Amino acid sequence: MSILHRIVSFFTGDVIGRVFDVIDRKIDAESDRERLKADVVKTWLQNRVAMPWYVDFCFIGPLALWWGAICVYSLLWHQSGPFPQDWNIAALPAPLDEWAGWIILSRFGVGVVQSFVRR
């Protein structure tokens, strides 16, 4: 212990030492909390990736078919296109369009999160 520290401790009753102890404990608690959050995310990602392919196909397959139909229709069969048709592809109803975005994000967004976690 340095002479300056002893002088300050004598006049303050080692308040500064106790303040530093409190700060150290707070930093340790926060780092433990962050470590626990990282472990939870890592476990969730590991379990998410282990899902069989047919589960993805049941949800993403119909969305991919609908999206592909829109792309092909937009290129070839729209009313002023090379093969004009009277019909068009309807948009998904209000709650389903939002759910479709969540399904795609939940499957392919995981890869983006994993790439950041692995770094």
N, C-alpha and C positions, 0 to 999 in steps of 0.2 A: 504494500500500500504506500502510495507516494505521500510526501510530507504535506502537499497541498490538499490531498484527499483527507488526511487526518485532521487538518485544521478545519476544513469545511465540515467534516463529520462531528467534530467537537462542538462547533457553534450551532449546527442544525439538528443534531441528534440523529444523524445518519438518515435523514429524510430522503436525500438524493439517492442513496443506495437502495432504499425501499422503492422509490419511484422507478429506478432502473429494473429492479426485480419484477415489478408489476408490468412494465413494458415488455420485458423478456417473456413473461408468462403469456401475455396477450399475443405476441408474435408467434409463440409456439402453438397456441390454441388455434390461431387463424391458419397456420400452415397445416395443422392436422385436419382442419375442416376442408381446406382445399384438396388435400391428399385424398380424403374420403370422397369428395365429389368426383375427383378424377377416377377413383376406383369404381364408383357406381356407373359412370359413363362408359368406362372400359368394359365392364361386365355386361352392360346393356348392349353395346356394340357387338361383343363376341356372341351373345345369344341371338341377336338379330341376324347376323350373317349365317348362322347355322340353320336358318329356315330352309326347308326343301324347295326345289325349283317349282314344283307344281302349285304351291301356295301362291307364289308370285304370279304364275300364269293365270290362275283363277281371277285375280284382281286386275293385273296389268294387261292381260290378253285382250279382254273386251275394250279397254281404253285404247290400246294400240290399234285395234281393228277400226274403231271409230275415228281415231286421229288419222290413220292411213287413208280411210275413205274420204275424209275431208281434203287431204293433200291431193289425192288423185282427182277428185271432183274439181278442185280449184284449178288444176292444170289442164284437164281435158274436157270435162263435161259441163262446165258452167255455161250460162245462156249465150255468151258471145265467144265461146271457145271453139276449138277445132271440131268437136263432136257435141253440138249443143243439145241439151235435154231440157225437158219441162220440169223435172223433179230436182229437188235439192236435198242436202243432208241437214237435218234439224240439229239445233244445238241441244245440249243436255239441259234438262230442267234445272231450276234454281238451286236446290241443295246438292244435286249430283255433280254439277260443274265444279263446285268448291271441293267436294269430296274427292273428285278425280285428281285435282291438284294435290291434295293431301296424300293420296295414295302414291302418286308418282314421286313426290318429294320424300315421303317416308322410305321409299325403296332406294332411290338414286341419291338422295341427300345424305344417306348414311355413308356412302363412299367418300363424299367430300369431308365429312366430319372425321372419318377414319384417317384420311390423309393428313389432317392437322394433328390428330392425336398421336400418330406414329412419329411425328417429327420430334 
